[in-house]
């Protein structure tokens, strides 16, 4: 028995009625995305600075 290919979308527009999506294009998703990117940048800078101090 073959399984049908699933049709997932990466980003869902707010007016679409589909259920197969990963992210929804709204204010919350944008805010969380910028927050996570900011935290990752801070962590990368911390690792680089710690390599100078604990060399």
N, CA, C and O atoms as CSV, one atom per row, in Angstrom:
chain,resi,resn,atom,element,x,y,z
A,1,UNK,N,N,0.832,-1.167,0.000
A,1,UNK,CA,C,0.000,0.000,0.000
A,1,UNK,C,C,0.889,1.247,0.000
A,1,UNK,O,O,1.742,1.394,0.875
A,2,UNK,N,N,0.700,2.129,-0.955
A,2,UNK,CA,C,1.501,3.342,-1.053
A,2,UNK,C,C,0.869,4.470,-0.257
A,2,UNK,O,O,-0.350,4.636,-0.213
A,3,UNK,N,N,1.736,5.223,0.360
A,3,UNK,CA,C,1.262,6.391,1.097
A,3,UNK,C,C,1.272,7.585,0.153
A,3,UNK,O,O,2.225,7.785,-0.600
A,4,UNK,N,N,0.205,8.372,0.199
A,4,UNK,CA,C,0.136,9.539,-0.665
A,4,UNK,C,C,1.125,10.598,-0.201
A,4,UNK,O,O,1.429,10.716,0.987
A,5,UNK,N,N,1.615,11.358,-1.158
A,5,UNK,CA,C,2.564,12.407,-0.858
A,5,UNK,C,C,1.840,13.553,-0.134
A,5,UNK,O,O,0.820,14.052,-0.607
A,6,UNK,N,N,2.385,13.959,1.018
A,6,UNK,CA,C,1.768,15.022,1.794
A,6,UNK,C,C,2.138,16.371,1.187
A,6,UNK,O,O,3.244,16.549,0.677
A,7,UNK,N,N,1.221,17.302,1.245
A,7,UNK,CA,C,1.432,18.615,0.658
A,7,UNK,C,C,1.508,19.657,1.770
A,7,UNK,O,O,0.493,20.248,2.137
A,8,UNK,N,N,2.713,19.886,2.309
A,8,UNK,CA,C,2.907,20.857,3.371
A,8,UNK,C,C,3.372,22.182,2.788
A,8,UNK,O,O,4.177,22.210,1.858
A,9,UNK,N,N,2.871,23.260,3.329
A,9,UNK,CA,C,3.316,24.600,2.968
A,9,UNK,C,C,4.219,25.112,4.089
A,9,UNK,O,O,4.014,24.773,5.254
A,10,UNK,N,N,5.202,25.916,3.746
A,10,UNK,CA,C,6.094,26.460,4.759
A,10,UNK,C,C,5.429,27.610,5.507
A,10,UNK,O,O,5.491,27.673,6.735
A,11,UNK,N,N,4.794,28.520,4.770
A,11,UNK,CA,C,4.162,29.689,5.383
A,11,UNK,C,C,2.710,29.746,4.946
A,11,UNK,O,O,2.396,29.574,3.768
A,12,UNK,N,N,1.829,29.988,5.906
A,12,UNK,CA,C,0.398,30.087,5.625
A,12,UNK,C,C,-0.010,31.550,5.691
A,12,UNK,O,O,0.275,32.246,6.666
A,13,UNK,N,N,-0.672,32.001,4.655
A,13,UNK,CA,C,-1.235,33.343,4.678
A,13,UNK,C,C,-2.406,33.365,5.640
A,13,UNK,O,O,-3.044,32.336,5.858
A,14,UNK,N,N,-2.698,34.513,6.215
A,14,UNK,CA,C,-3.738,34.582,7.247
A,14,UNK,C,C,-5.133,34.313,6.697
A,14,UNK,O,O,-6.008,33.878,7.445
A,15,UNK,N,N,-5.364,34.562,5.406
A,15,UNK,CA,C,-6.706,34.341,4.861
A,15,UNK,C,C,-6.896,32.947,4.262
A,15,UNK,O,O,-8.006,32.610,3.848
A,16,UNK,N,N,-5.850,32.137,4.205
A,16,UNK,CA,C,-5.977,30.781,3.666
A,16,UNK,C,C,-6.648,29.866,4.678
A,16,UNK,O,O,-6.524,30.061,5.887
A,17,UNK,N,N,-7.357,28.869,4.174
A,17,UNK,CA,C,-8.073,27.930,5.040
A,17,UNK,C,C,-7.396,26.566,5.120
A,17,UNK,O,O,-8.000,25.619,5.624
A,18,UNK,N,N,-6.155,26.437,4.635
A,18,UNK,CA,C,-5.487,25.141,4.649
A,18,UNK,C,C,-4.969,24.787,6.036
A,18,UNK,O,O,-4.792,25.662,6.884
A,19,UNK,N,N,-4.729,23.505,6.258
A,19,UNK,CA,C,-4.277,23.029,7.567
A,19,UNK,C,C,-2.842,22.540,7.555
A,19,UNK,O,O,-2.245,22.411,8.624
A,20,UNK,N,N,-2.264,22.264,6.406
A,20,UNK,CA,C,-0.908,21.720,6.317
A,20,UNK,C,C,0.097,22.851,6.142
A,20,UNK,O,O,0.465,23.185,5.016
A,21,UNK,N,N,0.540,23.441,7.246
A,21,UNK,CA,C,1.525,24.502,7.190
A,21,UNK,C,C,2.433,24.425,8.414
A,21,UNK,O,O,2.085,23.822,9.429
A,22,UNK,N,N,3.595,25.045,8.298
A,22,UNK,CA,C,4.547,25.038,9.403
A,22,UNK,C,C,4.484,26.367,10.151
A,22,UNK,O,O,4.365,26.384,11.376
A,23,UNK,N,N,4.564,27.482,9.420
A,23,UNK,CA,C,4.497,28.807,10.025
A,23,UNK,C,C,3.282,29.548,9.494
A,23,UNK,O,O,2.849,29.323,8.364
A,24,UNK,N,N,2.738,30.429,10.315
A,24,UNK,CA,C,1.649,31.280,9.883
A,24,UNK,C,C,2.183,32.706,9.799
A,24,UNK,O,O,2.890,33.162,10.699
A,25,UNK,N,N,1.850,33.402,8.729
A,25,UNK,CA,C,2.362,34.748,8.535
A,25,UNK,C,C,1.529,35.720,9.373
A,25,UNK,O,O,0.480,36.196,8.940
A,26,UNK,N,N,2.017,35.999,10.576
A,26,UNK,CA,C,1.350,36.946,11.458
A,26,UNK,C,C,2.381,37.623,12.357
A,26,UNK,O,O,3.574,37.337,12.263
A,27,UNK,N,N,1.925,38.511,13.221
A,27,UNK,CA,C,2.819,39.307,14.059
A,27,UNK,C,C,3.586,38.442,15.056
A,27,UNK,O,O,4.763,38.696,15.316
A,28,UNK,N,N,2.937,37.428,15.614
A,28,UNK,CA,C,3.583,36.571,16.601
A,28,UNK,C,C,4.761,35.815,16.002
A,28,UNK,O,O,5.821,35.730,16.622
A,29,UNK,N,N,4.587,35.268,14.809
A,29,UNK,CA,C,5.653,34.517,14.158
A,29,UNK,C,C,6.848,35.418,13.875
A,29,UNK,O,O,7.992,35.017,14.088
A,30,UNK,N,N,6.591,36.636,13.394
A,30,UNK,CA,C,7.688,37.563,13.107
A,30,UNK,C,C,8.423,37.959,14.390
A,30,UNK,O,O,9.652,38.026,14.399
A,31,UNK,N,N,7.690,38.219,15.463
A,31,UNK,CA,C,8.306,38.609,16.725
A,31,UNK,C,C,9.188,37.493,17.278
A,31,UNK,O,O,10.319,37.742,17.696
A,32,UNK,N,N,8.676,36.278,17.281
A,32,UNK,CA,C,9.440,35.142,17.805
A,32,UNK,C,C,10.652,34.862,16.929
A,32,UNK,O,O,11.710,34.499,17.444
A,33,UNK,N,N,10.522,35.022,15.620
A,33,UNK,CA,C,11.652,34.799,14.717
A,33,UNK,C,C,12.783,35.774,15.012
A,33,UNK,O,O,13.940,35.366,15.112
A,34,UNK,N,N,12.460,37.064,15.154
A,34,UNK,CA,C,13.493,38.050,15.466
A,34,UNK,C,C,14.096,37.813,16.845
A,34,UNK,O,O,15.293,38.026,17.034
A,35,UNK,N,N,13.300,37.380,17.804
A,35,UNK,CA,C,13.803,37.090,19.154
A,35,UNK,C,C,14.802,35.930,19.118
A,35,UNK,O,O,15.871,36.012,19.722
A,36,UNK,N,N,14.456,34.859,18.415
A,36,UNK,CA,C,15.335,33.684,18.338
A,36,UNK,C,C,16.620,34.027,17.599
A,36,UNK,O,O,17.699,33.606,18.017
A,37,UNK,N,N,16.528,34.779,16.516
A,37,UNK,CA,C,17.730,35.182,15.786
A,37,UNK,C,C,18.625,36.053,16.669
A,37,UNK,O,O,19.847,35.908,16.647
A,38,UNK,N,N,18.020,36.956,17.444
A,38,UNK,CA,C,18.796,37.802,18.358
A,38,UNK,C,C,19.523,36.986,19.409
A,38,UNK,O,O,20.696,37.236,19.685
A,39,UNK,N,N,18.841,36.013,20.000
A,39,UNK,CA,C,19.471,35.147,21.003
A,39,UNK,C,C,20.619,34.349,20.387
A,39,UNK,O,O,21.670,34.193,21.009
A,40,UNK,N,N,20.427,33.845,19.173
A,40,UNK,CA,C,21.499,33.090,18.511
A,40,UNK,C,C,22.716,33.971,18.239
A,40,UNK,O,O,23.852,33.523,18.397
A,41,UNK,N,N,22.491,35.201,17.839
A,41,UNK,CA,C,23.613,36.114,17.596
A,41,UNK,C,C,24.357,36.400,18.896
A,41,UNK,O,O,25.588,36.428,18.917
A,42,UNK,N,N,23.614,36.611,19.978
A,42,UNK,CA,C,24.255,36.844,21.286
A,42,UNK,C,C,25.080,35.627,21.705
A,42,UNK,O,O,26.190,35.785,22.212
A,43,UNK,N,N,24.558,34.426,21.503
A,43,UNK,CA,C,25.296,33.220,21.869
A,43,UNK,C,C,26.559,33.038,21.025
A,43,UNK,O,O,27.596,32.622,21.540
A,44,UNK,N,N,26.472,33.349,19.734
A,44,UNK,CA,C,27.643,33.234,18.865
A,44,UNK,C,C,28.721,34.217,19.309
A,44,UNK,O,O,29.900,33.866,19.364
A,45,UNK,N,N,28.318,35.450,19.627
A,45,UNK,CA,C,29.283,36.440,20.107
A,45,UNK,C,C,29.896,35.989,21.431
A,45,UNK,O,O,31.095,36.167,21.647
A,46,UNK,N,N,29.095,35.411,22.314
A,46,UNK,CA,C,29.609,34.936,23.599
A,46,UNK,C,C,30.625,33.820,23.414
A,46,UNK,O,O,31.622,33.776,24.134
A,47,UNK,N,N,30.397,32.924,22.474
A,47,UNK,CA,C,31.353,31.833,22.221
A,47,UNK,C,C,32.660,32.390,21.657
A,47,UNK,O,O,33.745,31.941,22.027
A,48,UNK,N,N,32.552,33.358,20.770
A,48,UNK,CA,C,33.760,33.964,20.197
A,48,UNK,C,C,34.555,34.699,21.269
A,48,UNK,O,O,35.778,34.567,21.331
A,49,UNK,N,N,33.871,35.476,22.119
A,49,UNK,CA,C,34.572,36.198,23.184
A,49,UNK,C,C,35.168,35.257,24.224
A,49,UNK,O,O,36.253,35.516,24.742
A,50,UNK,N,N,34.479,34.182,24.529
A,50,UNK,CA,C,35.007,33.238,25.517
A,50,UNK,C,C,36.249,32.506,24.997
A,50,UNK,O,O,37.089,32.073,25.785
A,51,UNK,N,N,36.365,32.369,23.681
A,51,UNK,CA,C,37.557,31.711,23.140
A,51,UNK,C,C,38.797,32.594,23.358
A,51,UNK,O,O,39.908,32.079,23.484
A,52,UNK,N,N,38.609,33.907,23.403
A,52,UNK,CA,C,39.752,34.806,23.672
A,52,UNK,C,C,40.163,34.759,25.142
A,52,UNK,O,O,41.352,34.809,25.454
A,53,UNK,N,N,39.192,34.664,26.043
A,53,UNK,CA,C,39.492,34.700,27.472
A,53,UNK,C,C,39.999,33.359,27.997
A,53,UNK,O,O,40.843,33.341,28.894
A,54,UNK,N,N,39.517,32.251,27.472
A,54,UNK,CA,C,39.894,30.922,27.976
A,54,UNK,C,C,40.810,30.193,27.001
A,54,UNK,O,O,40.717,28.975,26.849
A,55,UNK,N,N,41.674,30.921,26.356
A,55,UNK,CA,C,42.580,30.343,25.368
A,55,UNK,C,C,43.715,29.663,26.000
A,55,UNK,O,O,44.574,29.121,25.305
